[in-house]
């Protein structure tokens, strides 16, 4: 009976030991990615070129942190975070060693005065631990503004400041508009003697190619003989505005 008891009990005990060993081994495998929090910059925030972009990131891990990767660049459509730096107008990459279960990273990045402004940029961050778990890229979008530009666009008329046309006949308004950096809007409006709008046309940034734009409009003169004022307005990306007027004499 004693031998029988041993023959039955030993496999049970051995199986229990194997189960315990595998169970402990399974619990020791770290599959939990670090926790990452981007505290600054803020989502949708606006920063000025010529100043500093604040970076404030906190990371924690249940076991042991390894590294943190940061990348700041222009937020181009359909781009990959693995794209080379020359793919972007501006690209800055950092790889930082991380230690322990908690780390905070605070520093500033200078926003060069020559950066394209009124553009959307983004900060992307990825963090990994010693077990190879990674958070994956997390991003925050922000806008760079150029408040250093206070120069208004220049409107150069190719037609005279006073033109004449017969009623219900076509006449032309031709002008060149140029800005020292980048245009945002050009519009033209004809005002009646009663100061009401008779005609208007506008061109927005998606129709304007950079810092120059040419106005070439053929307009039908009103049917009523009188003097009308044609107002040409131009605005750049930094909201500097220029206004020029042409007097139309309807005969």
Secondary structure, DSSP 4 states (H G I P E B T S, - for coil): -HHHHHHHHHHHHHHHHHHHHHHHHHHT---PPPEEEEEESPTTEEEETTSEEEEEEEEE-SS-EEEEEEEEEE--TT--TTS-GGGSSSEEEEEEE--SSEEEEEEEEE--TTS-SSEEEEEEEEEEETTS-B---EEEEEEEE-TT--PPPEEEESS-SEEEE-TT-EEEEEEEEE-SS-EEEEEEEEE-TTS-EEEEEEEETTTS-TTEEEEEEEEEPPSS-SEEEEEEEEEETT--EEEEEEEEEE-
